[in-house]
Amino acid sequence: MFNPVIVAVIIMTVLCLLKINILIAIMISGIIGGLVGGLGLSTTLKTLISGMGNNAETALSYILLGTLAAAITQTSIVELLAVKLSKHLNNKRAVFVLIIAFLGCFSQNAIPIHIAYIPILIPPLLVVMNKMKLDRRAMACGLTFSVKWPYVAFPAGFGLIFHGIIANSMSQNGLSFEKTDVWKAMIIPSAGMILGLFIAVFFSYKKPREYKQVENVSEVNKDIKFTSRE
């Protein structure tokens, strides 16, 4: 009568909107979907477990890295870095974008917090961007580069997970492929990303652009200390 897949997706969406833990939401929606499909509880659980397959390691890695990201967000270290950086760049728009992109690269490998750094780092810098008359499309390109290029190019942190997925998929399809070989195949795509970033910063979005200043945006001159958030 009801499509079990649609039912499961709707239930998971509702649970997520209610801010239920995503893992619990997935389990509940999956079980209900299986029951609606007539599989029975035992068969449904077996299907869920077997469906994880080789992805269980990847899921666990993301959970652990997400825990690290949550811990870092409880401090003011990223906001402190943003404010200190902004005070030394003045109107060097291109340099500013490239430095933010460079620092963001560490979020994928060295300090694997993935995109969690963006809502922490960018709000304190909005005033600086407005004063510089920085085209925010250039910053958007820099941020996108910082969360894609590192794990495509380097087998560390999220990059190691990404390269492992590629190597396993290639091996499952009959092509002998080691995890350490993936970065070699990624040289051309990663070089294209670098070229695209430079085109965006130095050509496409080089011109100054003015934005309306919102009064309640955080000032960059406030004193920030490296402590836990209250």
C-alpha positions as CSV (number, residue, x, y, z in Angstrom):
1,M,0.0,0.0,0.0
2,F,2.8,2.4,0.9
3,N,6.2,2.5,-0.6
4,P,8.6,1.5,2.2
5,V,11.4,3.6,0.9
6,I,9.3,6.8,0.8
7,V,8.0,6.0,4.3
8,A,11.5,5.6,5.7
9,V,12.8,8.8,4.1
10,I,9.8,10.8,5.4
11,I,10.3,9.4,8.9
12,M,14.0,10.1,8.9
13,T,13.4,13.7,7.7
14,V,10.9,14.3,10.4
15,L,13.2,12.9,13.1
16,C,16.1,15.0,11.8
17,L,13.8,18.1,11.9
18,L,13.1,17.2,15.5
19,K,16.8,17.2,16.1
20,I,17.0,13.5,16.9
21,N,20.5,12.1,16.7
22,I,21.1,11.2,13.0
23,L,22.3,7.6,13.7
24,I,19.2,7.0,15.8
25,A,17.0,8.6,13.1
26,I,18.6,6.3,10.4
27,M,18.1,3.2,12.5
28,I,14.4,4.0,13.4
29,S,13.5,5.0,9.8
30,G,15.3,1.9,8.4
31,I,13.5,-0.5,10.8
32,I,10.1,1.1,10.1
33,G,10.7,1.0,6.4
34,G,11.6,-2.7,6.6
35,L,8.5,-3.5,8.6
36,V,6.3,-1.6,6.2
37,G,7.9,-3.6,3.4
38,G,6.9,-6.8,5.1
39,L,10.5,-8.0,5.9
40,G,10.0,-8.6,9.6
41,L,12.2,-7.3,12.4
42,S,14.9,-10.0,12.2
43,T,15.3,-9.7,8.4
44,T,15.2,-5.9,8.6
45,L,18.0,-5.8,11.1
46,K,20.1,-8.3,9.1
47,T,19.5,-6.2,6.0
48,L,20.6,-3.0,7.8
49,I,23.8,-4.6,9.1
50,S,24.7,-6.3,5.8
51,G,24.0,-3.0,3.9
52,M,26.7,-1.3,5.9
53,G,29.3,-3.7,4.5
54,N,32.7,-2.0,4.0
55,N,31.2,1.4,4.8
56,A,31.1,0.8,8.6
57,E,34.8,1.8,8.9
58,T,34.2,5.0,6.9
59,A,31.1,5.8,9.0
60,L,33.0,5.3,12.3
61,S,35.9,7.5,11.0
62,Y,33.5,10.3,10.3
63,I,31.9,10.0,13.7
64,L,35.2,10.2,15.5
65,L,36.4,13.1,13.3
66,G,33.0,14.8,14.0
67,T,33.6,14.4,17.7
68,L,37.0,16.2,17.3
69,A,35.3,19.0,15.4
70,A,32.7,19.5,18.1
71,A,35.5,19.7,20.7
72,I,37.3,22.4,18.7
73,T,34.2,24.5,18.3
74,Q,34.0,24.8,22.1
75,T,37.1,26.9,22.1
76,S,37.8,30.3,20.5
77,I,41.0,29.3,18.7
78,V,39.5,29.7,15.2
79,E,37.9,33.0,15.9
80,L,41.1,34.2,17.6
81,L,43.1,33.3,14.5
82,A,40.6,35.1,12.2
83,V,40.8,38.3,14.1
84,K,44.6,38.3,14.3
85,L,44.9,37.6,10.6
86,S,42.5,40.3,9.6
87,K,44.5,43.0,11.4
88,H,47.6,42.4,9.2
89,L,46.1,42.2,5.7
90,N,44.4,45.6,5.2
91,N,43.1,45.8,1.6
92,K,45.0,42.8,0.2
93,R,41.9,41.0,-1.1
94,A,43.6,38.3,-3.1
95,V,46.1,37.5,-0.4
96,F,43.3,37.4,2.2
97,V,41.3,34.8,0.2
98,L,44.3,32.7,-0.6
99,I,45.4,32.6,3.1
100,I,41.9,31.6,4.2
101,A,41.9,28.9,1.6
102,F,45.3,27.7,2.7
103,L,44.3,27.6,6.4
104,G,41.0,25.9,5.5
105,C,43.0,23.1,3.8
106,F,44.2,22.0,7.3
107,S,40.5,21.2,8.1
108,Q,40.6,18.2,5.9
109,N,44.0,16.6,6.8
110,A,46.0,18.0,9.7
111,I,43.0,19.0,11.9
112,P,40.2,17.0,10.3
113,I,37.1,19.0,11.2
114,H,35.8,19.2,7.6
115,I,33.3,22.1,6.9
116,A,32.8,22.8,10.6
117,Y,35.4,25.6,10.5
118,I,33.4,27.7,8.1
119,P,30.6,28.9,10.4
120,I,33.2,29.5,13.1
121,L,35.8,31.3,11.0
122,I,33.7,33.4,8.5
123,P,31.2,35.4,10.7
124,P,34.0,37.3,12.5
125,L,35.5,38.2,9.1
126,L,32.4,39.7,7.5
127,V,33.3,43.2,8.7
128,V,36.8,42.8,7.3
129,M,35.4,41.6,4.0
130,N,33.1,44.6,3.8
131,K,35.9,47.0,4.6
132,M,38.1,45.4,1.9
133,K,35.2,45.5,-0.6
134,L,35.9,41.9,-1.2
135,D,33.7,40.1,-3.7
136,R,32.3,37.3,-1.6
137,R,32.1,35.0,-4.6
138,A,35.9,34.9,-4.5
139,M,35.8,33.8,-0.8
140,A,33.2,31.2,-1.7
141,C,35.6,29.8,-4.3
142,G,38.4,29.8,-1.7
143,L,36.3,28.0,0.9
144,T,35.1,25.4,-1.6
145,F,38.7,24.8,-2.7
146,S,39.7,24.4,1.0
147,V,37.2,21.6,1.6
148,K,37.8,19.7,-1.6
149,W,41.3,20.0,-2.8
150,P,43.2,18.6,0.3
151,Y,41.4,15.3,0.5
152,V,41.6,14.8,-3.3
153,A,45.3,15.5,-3.3
154,F,46.6,14.1,0.0
155,P,45.9,10.7,1.7
156,A,45.6,12.0,5.2
157,G,42.6,12.7,7.5
158,F,39.5,12.8,5.3
159,G,41.8,12.3,2.3
160,L,42.7,8.8,3.6
161,I,39.1,7.9,3.9
162,F,38.4,9.2,0.4
163,H,41.3,7.5,-1.2
164,G,40.4,4.2,0.6
165,I,36.9,4.4,-0.9
166,I,38.3,4.8,-4.4
167,A,40.8,2.0,-4.0
168,N,38.3,-0.4,-2.6
169,S,35.8,0.4,-5.3
170,M,38.4,-0.1,-8.0
171,S,39.5,-3.4,-6.5
172,Q,35.9,-4.6,-6.3
173,N,35.4,-4.0,-10.0
174,G,38.4,-6.1,-10.9
175,L,41.2,-3.5,-11.1
176,S,44.1,-4.0,-8.7
177,F,44.4,-0.6,-7.0
178,E,46.3,0.3,-3.9
179,K,45.3,3.2,-1.6
180,T,48.8,4.7,-2.0
181,D,48.2,4.9,-5.8
182,V,45.1,7.1,-5.7
183,W,47.0,10.5,-5.2
184,K,48.8,9.9,-8.5
185,A,45.6,9.6,-10.4
186,M,44.3,12.8,-8.6
187,I,47.2,15.0,-9.7
188,I,45.5,16.4,-12.8
189,P,42.1,17.0,-11.1
190,S,43.8,18.7,-8.1
191,A,45.9,20.8,-10.4
192,G,42.8,21.9,-12.2
193,M,41.3,23.0,-8.8
194,I,44.4,25.2,-8.1
195,L,44.1,26.8,-11.6
196,G,40.4,27.4,-11.0
197,L,41.0,29.1,-7.7
198,F,43.6,31.5,-9.2
199,I,41.3,32.3,-12.1
200,A,38.5,33.1,-9.6
201,V,40.7,35.2,-7.3
202,F,42.8,37.1,-9.8
203,F,40.4,37.5,-12.8
204,S,36.7,36.6,-12.3
205,Y,36.1,38.2,-8.9
206,K,39.1,40.6,-8.7
207,K,37.1,43.8,-8.7
208,P,35.9,45.4,-5.5
209,R,32.3,45.0,-4.5
210,E,30.4,46.8,-1.8
211,Y,27.9,45.1,0.6
212,K,25.5,46.6,3.1
213,Q,27.0,46.6,6.5
214,V,24.8,45.0,9.1
215,E,25.0,46.5,12.6
216,N,24.9,43.4,14.6
217,V,27.8,41.7,12.9
218,S,30.7,41.0,15.3
219,E,33.4,43.6,15.4
220,V,36.9,42.4,14.7
221,N,38.6,44.6,17.2
222,K,37.1,42.9,20.3
223,D,39.4,41.0,22.6
224,I,39.3,37.3,22.2
225,K,41.0,34.8,24.5
226,F,41.8,31.2,23.9
227,T,39.3,29.7,26.3
228,S,36.3,27.4,26.3
229,R,33.0,29.0,25.1
230,E,30.5,29.9,27.8
